[in-house]
Amino acid sequence: MSFLSKIIPERFRRKKKPIELKNNLPKEKANIRKSFGVYCNAHHGTSDGKLCPKCTALLATIMPKMNRCKYGLTKPICDRCDSMCFGPEHNKTFMTIMTGSRKGMLVKHPIMTVKHKLVAMGVDYAKNEQSKKATEKITEKRKAKIAKRKAQEKAKEE
Ligand SMILES: [Zn+2]
C-alpha cells in the first residue's frame, strides 16, 4: 500500500474506470432509420420521415442482419463497414440511400449527423492506423529478408 492510499479514505480515492463496451447498435439503427426517412421523402414521394413500402422492406431486411453483425456490440457504422452483410443488392441500395441522404440529414438532424460523422472519422482513423501497421510489418519483414540475404552473400564471399 502506498502512503497516499493510507491517508485518503477509500471512497475519495479515484476508482479505476472499467473498460467501457459501447453498444453502438441503437444509435446506428436510429441514424439509419432517419437517413432512410430523409432519402425516401426526397425521392419516393413520402413525407414526415415515413417510408415507402420498398424502403420499409429494405429496412426490415437489414435491421435483423445488423443484430448479427460479426463485429458485435462494438460494430463500426454500417456505411463504413469493410464487409457489409446485407447481400450485394441490398448493400448497393443501402449505400445509395446513405450517401443520398447525407445533405438532407445535415439539415434535418444536424447533431446526429455530426456525431455520426465523428464516429465515421474514428473508423477511418482506425483503419488508417491498421493499414499503416500492416505496411510497417511488411517493410520490416522485407528488410529482415534483405539483411539475411546480404549476410548469406557475405558468408559465401568469405
Ligand atoms: Zn422509399
Boltz pocket constraint, residues with backbone or C-beta under 6 A from the ligand:
constraints:
  - pocket:
      binder: B
      contacts: [[A, 36], [A, 39], [A, 40], [A, 41], [A, 44], [A, 51], [A, 52], [A, 53], [A, 54], [A, 55], [A, 56]]
      max_distance: 6.0
